[in-house]
Amino acid sequence: MKFVSVRDLRNTPSDVWEALEEGGDVVLTANGRPKALVVRVDEEDLDSTVVALRRARAQVAVSRLRSGARNSGSDRLSVGEIEAEIKGARKARHR
C-alpha cells in the first residue's frame, strides 16, 4: 500500500496511476493523516466493488458500536432495561 499526499497527487498523478496499475492500493493523506483510499477497479467490476466497500465500511461501524457497548457496559443490559432506555429517549424527544 502506497501513501501519497494530496499535494503529491496534484503534482505527480502518474505515481498514483502506476501504483494502481501494479494492483496496489493508495492511501491519500492530508497533513500526514489518511483521508481516502484509492483502489483499482475494472469497469465491469465497479458495481460489485462499490457494494463490497460499503459492506466493509458497515462491518467496521458495527464493530465500533459493539466495542463501545462493551466498554460502557451497555452490552449487558437486559431486554427490560433496553426497553426502558428506548421509552425514555422517545419521551425526551417528544418534549
Backbone torsions as a table, in degrees:
resi	resn	phi	psi	omega
1	MET	NA	133.1	-178.0
2	LYS	-106.1	137.9	176.7
3	PHE	-103.2	129.4	-177.9
4	VAL	-134.9	132.5	177.0
5	SER	-76.6	157.4	178.4
6	VAL	-59.8	-36.6	178.5
7	ARG	-63.2	-44.8	178.3
8	ASP	-64.6	-35.5	177.6
9	LEU	-61.7	-41.9	-179.8
10	ARG	-67.9	-39.8	-175.5
11	ASN	-82.8	-36.3	-177.6
12	THR	-136.0	67.7	-178.5
13	PRO	-62.7	-23.1	-179.4
14	SER	-62.3	-30.3	177.3
15	ASP	-62.4	-39.4	179.4
16	VAL	-67.7	-45.3	-179.3
17	TRP	-62.7	-38.7	178.3
18	GLU	-63.1	-44.4	179.7
19	ALA	-61.8	-40.3	179.4
20	LEU	-68.6	-39.5	178.2
21	GLU	-63.0	-31.2	178.3
22	GLU	-78.1	0.8	177.1
23	GLY	90.4	4.9	-179.1
24	GLY	-87.4	171.2	174.6
25	ASP	-106.9	155.8	-179.3
26	VAL	-125.5	130.8	175.7
27	VAL	-100.9	120.8	176.3
28	LEU	-87.1	133.9	-178.5
29	THR	-120.1	152.6	173.0
30	ALA	-135.2	126.0	-176.6
31	ASN	55.2	36.6	177.0
32	GLY	78.3	2.1	-178.8
33	ARG	-112.0	139.9	179.6
34	PRO	-65.4	134.7	-179.6
35	LYS	-124.2	-27.0	-177.2
36	ALA	-155.1	155.1	175.9
37	LEU	-116.5	125.6	178.0
38	VAL	-107.5	121.6	-179.1
39	VAL	-119.4	147.6	178.5
40	ARG	-73.1	139.5	179.8
41	VAL	-144.1	140.7	175.1
42	ASP	-93.9	151.2	-176.3
43	GLU	-55.0	-41.7	-177.5
44	GLU	-75.4	-15.4	179.7
45	ASP	-103.2	4.0	-173.9
46	LEU	-55.8	-52.7	-176.8
47	ASP	-61.1	-45.9	-178.5
48	SER	-68.6	-31.7	177.3
49	THR	-67.9	-42.8	178.4
50	VAL	-62.4	-43.5	178.7
51	VAL	-61.5	-44.7	-179.7
52	ALA	-63.3	-41.1	178.3
53	LEU	-65.3	-39.5	178.7
54	ARG	-66.9	-38.7	176.8
55	ARG	-64.0	-43.1	179.8
56	ALA	-62.5	-42.0	178.8
57	ARG	-62.9	-40.5	178.6
58	ALA	-65.2	-40.3	178.7
59	GLN	-63.9	-39.1	177.2
60	VAL	-63.5	-42.4	179.4
61	ALA	-62.3	-43.2	178.8
62	VAL	-63.8	-41.4	178.3
63	SER	-61.6	-40.5	178.0
64	ARG	-65.0	-41.3	178.1
65	LEU	-62.3	-44.0	179.6
66	ARG	-63.8	-41.5	179.1
67	SER	-63.9	-42.7	177.1
68	GLY	-62.9	-38.8	178.5
69	ALA	-65.0	-41.5	177.5
70	ARG	-63.0	-43.2	-177.8
71	ASN	-67.4	-32.7	-179.3
72	SER	-90.0	-11.9	-179.1
73	GLY	86.8	-0.4	-178.1
74	SER	-73.6	-8.8	176.4
75	ASP	-73.4	-9.9	-179.0
76	ARG	-105.3	11.5	178.8
77	LEU	-69.8	144.0	175.4
78	SER	-78.9	168.7	178.2
79	VAL	-60.5	-40.5	179.4
80	GLY	-63.0	-41.8	178.6
81	GLU	-66.2	-37.5	177.4
82	ILE	-64.4	-45.7	178.8
83	GLU	-60.5	-39.7	179.0
84	ALA	-65.1	-39.6	177.4
85	GLU	-62.5	-44.2	180.0
86	ILE	-63.4	-45.4	-179.5
87	LYS	-61.9	-42.3	178.8
88	GLY	-64.7	-40.8	179.1
89	ALA	-66.0	-38.9	179.2
90	ARG	-67.3	-40.2	177.8
91	LYS	-61.8	-44.8	-178.6
92	ALA	-64.0	-33.9	-179.0
93	ARG	-70.9	-31.5	-176.5
94	HIS	-86.5	-3.6	-179.1
95	ARG	-80.1	NA	NA
